[in-house]
Amino acid sequence: MKLRVRLSLYSLLFFSVLIVVISTLIYYSFYKVMERTEIKSLESKSLLAAIYYLEKDELPRKEHDIIKSQLQRSISKRNIAIINEDGVQVNGDMDYRTEGNFLEDVRTNYASSFNTVGYFYNGIFYHDNEGDFVVITRNSKSEFNAQMKALLTILVIVSLISLLFILAFSQLLGYIAYQPIVSIIRQIKARNTTNFNEPLQFNRSYAEIEDLIMTYNQFIDQIAKNFSVQKNFIDYVSHELRTPIAALFGTLEVIKQKERSQQEYIDTLESLTQYTLDLEKTLDQMMLLSGMKTNFELKSLRIDEVIWLVVENTMLYHQAEVRVDIHVDDYELLRIKGNEQLLELAISNIITNAIKYSNNDLVRVVLSERNQRLIIEIIDTGIGISEEDVVHIKENFYRGQNALGFAGKGIGLSMANIICNLHDIDISIANNPDGSGVIVTLEF
């Protein structure tokens, strides 16, 4: 059962119970009010009957005629009974039979009332010079029952109409409330392997749906990052392992074709050892960059110490000049949580690229702070990068058009980008405003 249908049924059930309860209270309250009104009316008629029958000898004729006229207009003689203190009916044509202890109740309380299926009864105690009497009047319940039946019919009709309206309105509200969910489902169904990481869009929604969309987008973004890591891992595996494995097989094929001298076997073993070391290094990097190791160990370290280590090794290996400038007042910004091996690899790749594409000219590494954040800029004076290549330069194995004359595999920046993402470091690449070289900016 769909959620909106279920909510409509729940609403209908809730309001059905509520309407029944309210209708019952209305009916009961109206019944009691009308009943009290009938009893009050009968009390007046009982008093009028008592005066007419028992005060006839004491009232002037004119006043007695007025009482008679009022009595005849209000109640029939067959609905009146005058009972003396001996329990004998002395006046009125009501065929009254004692109902329980009614007469005793009237004499004790001076007034009492009750009702049967067809009549309301009222009795009052009246003291006269001729003795003590109980005056009983009654009124038919036919009109009263007709009014109550009409009220019940109205309540039933109004309740049914209200329930139909509530059902339609709850369906409409369910449709309106369900529209954001329908939109989300439609967008998710439209996703495939090429666009699954696109965020969900919804312009008009309520807070809960916005939270759901935000949570989903964050979840998909994390999955996309994991897929990117895995894709990079696979690309790196296929690219990096092919060469040393081919070299291993080639060397083994060549060495077994004929007998070799001992020195040739030693040289071959040294080559195989080097290929094996290359494989081991590649496997180490793959383990660090694999999706299975996104939860790599983090520890507190000084990023400037990592940079000095990388700069020292790079200068020795490439015989290049690298200058480090530190403009940081808050040295706590230099202490971060990270994986030292990965950060060395990322920064080394960036600096090595800077040296390579500037033909071993000066490379500057500038550490500064901006808005309480650490900023590291690697600035070279090399060949730069075209605007078309900027948007793709961090992709696996992508190389700029002006970089084809330089040795490389197009892996350095993509690996650096992955490592920076894993450390929540924003990496951006742009041409130097003065037109010479590239500035790679890392914002921690």
C-alpha positions in Angstrom: 0.0 0.0 0.0 1.3 3.4 -1.0 2.3 5.8 1.8 -0.2 8.5 0.7 -3.1 6.0 0.6 -2.1 4.8 4.0 -2.0 8.3 5.4 -5.4 9.1 3.8 -6.9 6.0 5.5 -5.3 6.9 8.8 -6.7 10.4 8.5 -10.1 9.1 7.6 -10.1 6.7 10.6 -9.0 9.3 13.0 -11.5 11.9 11.9 -14.3 9.2 11.7 -13.7 8.5 15.4 -13.5 12.2 16.2 -16.7 13.0 14.3 -18.6 10.1 15.9 -17.5 11.3 19.4 -18.4 14.9 18.6 -21.7 14.0 17.0 -22.5 11.8 20.1 -21.7 14.7 22.4 -23.8 17.1 20.4 -26.8 14.6 20.3 -26.6 13.8 24.0 -26.2 17.5 25.0 -29.1 18.6 22.8 -31.2 15.7 24.1 -30.6 16.8 27.7 -31.3 20.4 27.0 -34.5 19.6 25.2 -35.5 17.2 28.0 -34.9 19.9 30.6 -37.0 22.3 28.5 -39.9 19.8 28.4 -39.7 19.3 32.1 -39.7 23.1 32.8 -42.7 23.5 30.5 -44.5 20.7 32.3 -43.7 22.3 35.7 -45.5 25.5 34.5 -48.4 23.5 33.2 -48.6 21.5 36.5 -48.8 24.7 38.5 -51.4 26.2 36.1 -53.5 23.0 36.5 -53.2 23.1 40.3 -54.4 26.7 40.4 -57.3 25.9 38.0 -58.6 22.9 39.8 -57.7 23.6 43.4 -58.1 27.4 43.7 -61.4 27.6 41.9 -63.3 28.5 45.0 -60.8 31.2 46.0 -60.2 33.0 42.8 -62.5 35.6 41.3 -64.4 34.3 38.3 -62.6 36.5 35.8 -59.2 35.4 36.9 -60.3 31.8 37.0 -61.5 32.1 33.4 -58.1 33.5 32.3 -56.4 30.5 34.0 -58.8 28.2 32.3 -58.0 29.8 28.9 -54.3 29.5 29.4 -54.6 25.9 30.6 -56.8 24.8 27.6 -54.3 26.4 25.2 -51.3 24.6 26.8 -52.5 21.2 27.8 -55.4 18.8 27.4 -57.4 17.6 30.3 -56.6 14.0 29.4 -53.0 14.8 30.3 -53.8 16.1 33.8 -54.3 14.1 37.0 -55.0 15.5 40.5 -54.2 13.0 43.2 -55.3 13.6 46.8 -53.5 12.5 49.9 -55.2 9.2 49.9 -53.9 8.4 46.4 -57.3 8.9 44.7 -57.5 10.8 41.4 -60.0 13.6 42.0 -59.6 15.6 38.8 -58.2 15.3 35.3 -58.8 12.7 32.7 -55.3 11.2 32.6 -55.5 7.4 33.0 -52.6 7.5 35.5 -51.2 4.5 37.2 -48.6 5.0 39.9 -45.1 4.6 38.5 -42.9 3.1 41.3 -42.4 5.6 44.1 -43.2 8.6 42.1 -46.0 10.0 44.3 -43.8 9.6 47.4 -40.9 11.3 45.6 -43.2 14.3 44.8 -44.5 14.5 48.3 -41.0 14.2 49.7 -39.2 16.6 47.3 -42.2 18.7 46.4 -41.5 18.0 42.7 -40.3 15.2 40.5 -40.4 14.0 36.9 -39.7 11.0 34.8 -40.4 9.9 31.2 -41.5 6.8 29.4 -41.3 5.7 25.7 -44.2 7.9 24.8 -44.5 10.7 27.5 -42.8 13.1 29.8 -44.3 13.2 33.3 -44.0 15.9 35.9 -45.5 16.1 39.4 -45.7 18.9 42.0 -46.8 18.8 45.5 -49.6 21.4 46.2 -51.0 22.3 49.6 -54.6 23.6 49.6 -57.2 24.4 52.2 -58.9 21.2 51.2 -55.8 19.1 51.8 -52.5 18.1 50.2 -52.5 17.1 46.5 -50.1 15.8 43.9 -50.7 17.5 40.5 -49.4 15.4 37.6 -49.1 16.5 34.0 -47.7 14.8 30.9 -46.7 15.7 27.4 -46.3 13.4 24.4 -42.8 12.7 23.2 -43.8 12.5 19.5 -42.7 16.0 18.6 -39.6 15.6 20.8 -38.7 12.3 19.2 -39.2 13.8 15.7 -36.8 16.7 16.6 -34.2 14.3 17.9 -34.6 12.1 14.8 -34.2 15.1 12.6 -31.1 16.1 14.5 -29.7 12.6 14.2 -30.3 12.6 10.5 -28.6 15.9 10.1 -25.6 14.7 12.1 -25.3 11.5 10.1 -25.5 13.4 6.8 -23.0 16.1 7.9 -20.7 13.4 9.2 -20.8 11.5 5.9 -20.2 14.6 3.9 -17.4 15.7 6.3 -15.8 12.3 5.9 -16.0 12.4 2.1 -14.5 15.9 2.2 -11.7 14.7 4.6 -11.0 11.8 2.4 -10.7 14.0 -0.7 -8.7 16.6 1.1 -6.3 14.1 2.7 -5.8 12.6 -0.8 -5.0 16.0 -2.1 -2.7 16.8 0.8 -1.1 13.3 0.3 -0.6 14.1 -3.3 1.0 17.5 -2.6 3.2 16.1 0.2 4.2 13.1 -1.9 5.2 15.1 -4.9 8.8 15.7 -3.7 9.2 12.0 -3.0 7.8 11.2 -6.5 10.3 13.7 -8.0 13.2 12.1 -6.0 12.2 8.7 -7.2 11.9 9.9 -10.8 15.4 11.5 -10.6 16.9 8.4 -9.1 15.4 6.1 -11.7 16.9 8.4 -14.4 20.4 7.8 -13.0 22.8 5.4 -14.7 26.5 4.6 -14.5 27.4 7.9 -16.2 25.3 10.3 -14.2 24.7 8.5 -10.9 26.8 11.0 -8.9 24.7 14.0 -10.1 23.0 15.6 -7.1 19.2 15.6 -6.8 17.5 18.8 -7.6 14.3 20.1 -6.1 13.4 23.8 -5.9 10.3 23.8 -3.7 10.1 21.4 -0.8 9.8 21.2 3.0 12.5 20.8 5.6 12.4 17.0 5.9 12.6 16.4 2.2 15.5 18.9 1.9 17.3 17.0 4.7 16.7 13.8 2.8 18.0 15.3 -0.5 21.0 16.7 1.2 21.8 13.4 2.9 21.3 11.5 -0.3 23.6 13.9 -2.2 26.2 13.6 0.4 25.9 9.9 0.3 26.2 9.8 -3.5 29.1 12.2 -3.4 30.9 9.9 -1.0 30.1 6.9 -3.2 31.4 8.8 -6.2 34.6 9.5 -4.4 35.0 5.8 -3.6 34.3 4.9 -7.2 36.8 7.4 -8.3 39.3 5.9 -6.0 38.6 2.5 -7.2 38.7 3.6 -10.9 42.0 5.3 -10.3 43.3 2.2 -8.6 42.3 0.0 -11.5 43.7 2.4 -14.0 46.9 2.7 -12.1 47.2 -1.1 -11.7 46.7 -1.7 -15.5 49.0 1.1 -16.4 51.8 0.6 -13.8 52.0 -3.2 -13.6 52.1 -3.9 -17.3 55.6 -2.5 -17.9 57.5 -4.3 -15.1 55.6 -7.5 -15.7 56.4 -7.4 -19.4 60.0 -6.6 -18.6 60.2 -9.6 -16.2 58.7 -12.0 -18.8 60.9 -10.6 -21.6 64.1 -11.0 -19.5 63.2 -14.5 -18.5 62.4 -15.4 -22.2 65.7 -14.0 -23.3 67.8 -15.6 -20.6 66.5 -19.1 -21.2 67.2 -19.1 -24.9 70.8 -20.1 -24.5 73.5 -20.8 -22.0 74.9 -17.7 -20.3 78.0 -16.8 -18.4 77.9 -16.4 -14.6 78.2 -12.6 -14.9 75.3 -12.5 -17.4 73.2 -14.5 -14.9 74.2 -12.1 -12.1 73.3 -9.1 -14.3 70.0 -10.7 -15.2 69.2 -11.4 -11.5 70.0 -7.7 -10.7 67.6 -6.6 -13.5 64.9 -9.0 -12.2 65.5 -7.6 -8.7 65.1 -4.1 -9.9 61.8 -5.0 -11.7 60.6 -6.7 -8.5 61.4 -3.6 -6.5 59.5 -1.5 -9.0 56.6 -3.9 -8.6 56.8 -3.7 -4.8 56.8 0.1 -4.9 53.8 0.1 -7.3 51.9 -2.4 -5.1 52.6 -0.2 -2.0 51.2 2.8 -3.8 48.2 0.8 -5.0 47.5 -0.4 -1.4 47.5 3.2 -0.3 45.3 4.4 -3.1 42.9 1.4 -3.2 39.3 1.9 -2.1 39.8 -0.7 0.5 42.1 1.6 2.3 40.2 4.9 2.5 40.4 4.6 6.2 44.2 4.8 6.3 45.9 5.7 9.5 46.1 9.4 10.3 48.4 10.9 12.8 49.5 14.4 13.8 52.3 15.8 11.8 54.0 19.0 10.7 53.3 19.6 7.0 56.3 21.9 6.7 58.6 19.0 7.8 57.0 16.9 5.1 57.6 19.6 2.5 61.3 20.1 3.6 61.8 16.3 3.2 60.2 16.3 -0.2 62.2 19.4 -1.3 65.5 17.9 -0.2 64.9 14.6 -2.0 63.6 16.3 -5.1 66.6 18.7 -5.3 69.1 15.9 -4.9 67.3 13.7 -7.5 66.6 16.3 -10.2 69.5 18.7 -9.4 67.0 21.6 -9.4 66.5 24.7 -7.3 63.4 24.8 -5.0 62.9 27.7 -2.7 60.5 27.4 0.3 59.0 30.6 1.8 56.9 30.4 5.0 54.6 33.3 5.9 52.6 31.8 8.7 52.1 33.5 12.0 50.0 30.8 13.6 52.3 27.8 13.6 49.4 25.6 14.8 48.1 25.7 11.2 51.2 23.7 10.2 50.1 20.9 12.4 47.6 18.6 10.7 46.3 15.1 10.8 47.3 13.1 7.8 49.1 10.1 6.3 52.7 11.1 5.9 53.4 8.6 3.0 50.5 9.9 1.0 51.2 13.5 1.6 54.9 13.0 0.6 53.7 11.3 -2.6 51.2 14.0 -3.5 53.5 17.0 -2.8 56.4 15.2 -4.5 54.3 14.6 -7.7 53.3 18.3 -7.8 56.9 19.6 -7.2 58.3 17.1 -9.7 55.9 18.3 -12.4 56.8 21.9 -11.6 60.5 21.1 -12.1 59.9 19.0 -15.2 57.7 21.5 -17.1 59.9 24.5 -16.2 63.1 22.8 -17.5 64.6 22.7 -14.0 64.2 26.4 -13.4 63.4 27.8 -10.0 60.3 26.4 -8.3 58.8 28.3 -5.3 56.9 26.7 -2.5 55.0 29.3 -0.5 53.2 28.6 2.8 50.8 31.3 4.0 47.5 31.6 5.9 44.2 32.9 4.7 41.0 33.1 6.8 42.6 30.9 9.5 43.5 28.3 6.9 46.8 27.0 5.7 47.6 27.7 2.0 50.4 26.1 0.1 51.3 27.3 -3.4 53.7 25.6 -5.7 54.8 28.1 -8.3 56.8 27.4 -11.5 57.8 29.4 -14.5 57.3 26.7 -17.0 55.1 26.1 -20.1 51.8 26.8 -18.4 48.6 25.1 -19.3 45.8 25.9 -21.8 42.3 26.8 -20.7 41.0 23.7 -22.4 43.3 21.4 -20.5 42.7 23.0 -17.0 39.3 21.2 -16.6 40.8 17.8 -17.5 44.3 18.0 -16.1 43.5 16.1 -12.9 41.9 13.1 -14.8 43.8 9.8 -15.0 46.5 9.7 -17.7 45.4 13.0 -19.2 48.2 15.2 -20.5 48.0 18.7 -21.8 48.6 19.3 -25.5 51.8 21.3 -24.8 53.2 18.6 -22.5 53.5 15.8 -25.1 57.2 16.5 -25.6 57.9 15.8 -21.9 58.2 12.3 -20.4 55.3 11.3 -18.2 52.3 9.1 -17.8 49.6 11.6 -16.8 49.3 10.0 -13.3 51.1 12.5 -11.0 48.4 15.1 -10.7 45.5 12.6 -10.6 47.2 10.8 -7.7 47.8 14.1 -5.9 44.2 15.0 -6.4 43.0 11.8 -4.9 45.3 12.1 -1.9 44.2 15.7 -1.4 40.5 14.7 -1.5 41.1 12.0 1.1 42.7 14.7 3.3 40.0 17.3 2.7 42.5 19.5 1.0 41.2 21.7 -1.9 43.5 21.6 -4.8 43.3 24.1 -7.7 45.5 24.6 -10.7 45.7 27.9 -12.6 48.1 29.8 -14.8 50.3 32.4 -13.2 48.7 35.8 -13.8 52.0 37.2 -15.2 51.8 34.6 -17.9 54.7 32.4 -16.8 54.1 28.9 -15.5 51.5 27.4 -13.3 50.3 27.9 -9.7 49.1 24.8 -7.9 47.2 25.8 -4.7 46.5 23.5 -1.7 44.0 24.9 0.8 43.8 22.9 4.0 
